[in-house]
Amino acid sequence: MAGYLIHTPAAPSAFERERAAELGPAEVNSSTPIEAMTQSSGFEIVAQRDVTESFHRTCKAILEVRKRLERELRAEEGSEFYEEEQGKKLGTLTGIEEGLLRRSLIVALKPYRRSLGGSR
Amino acid sequence: MASKKIEKGSAYYFQEKYSRSLTLAGGKVERAVLGHEVGLNGYTTVEQAQELYDYLELSEGDRLLDVGSGRGWPGLHIVEKSGCGLVVTDVPLAALRHARNNELSRHLSQEVGIIAADGRNLPFRSGSFSGVVHADVIC
């Protein structure tokens, strides 16, 4: 299994978790640590890499390009949707810059099949 | 017209989110920042999708499961690169319709299954897939 997860830092306080949920994408709402979540799916993490810097760059770039194309986007999406999307992305950027939102690459294998090279 | 207040993270929230088609300008944003255009709602660039492909080491004959696939990214990218089969799953039907359109636009020779399913309770037997991929869906 391989994927990217947006998550809070390890052991966030209740306030940090709430703030992260408020600022982050709708999917950021789990209080379960990544390792526990992965294990509960029957997988074991074999590689993990923090990609928050890239996440920050991408989020910032999306905001900037959307700002640059504001007129076109407002015309096509409607002003309400445009402003809503900008707000959401700004919230995510704020969450990243406050250290509340991180993104990681996680690679995991099913332990009992690891030696057979199957089930990634 | 006043917009309906939709609870963030609710099923209706995601259905609404995916009901919108990708606009021309929206496509320009995606291409400029992420390097592709599928109506993405996440942050996975082409380079990062390629990295997932590298880690999974799939090839023709394998079958990949993309959990919470949205409009089909990054699963469709991995299929194009590896030649493996693919099943995409998500809950909002609007997302899955887009995934089907994205699949068709790529003229893939591989089989792509599109199934409405919640990642917390997938309807597949253990061992059905050679690999699993997800992006910005589990948090």
Interface residues (C-beta under 8 A of the other chain):
Chain A: M1 A2 G3 Y4 L5 I6 H7 G24 P25 A26 E27 V28 N29 S30 M37 G42 A47 V51 S54 F55 T58 C59 A61 I62 V65 R66 L69 E72 L73 A75 E76 E77 E80 F81 R103 L105 V107 G118 S119 R120
Chain B: S3 K8 G9 Y13 F14 R20 T23 L24 A25 G26 K28 V29 A32 V33 L34 N41 G42 Y43 T44 T45 Q48 E51 L52 Y55 L56 E57 L58 V67 S126 G127 F129 S130 G131 V132 V133 H134 A135 D136 V137 I138 C139
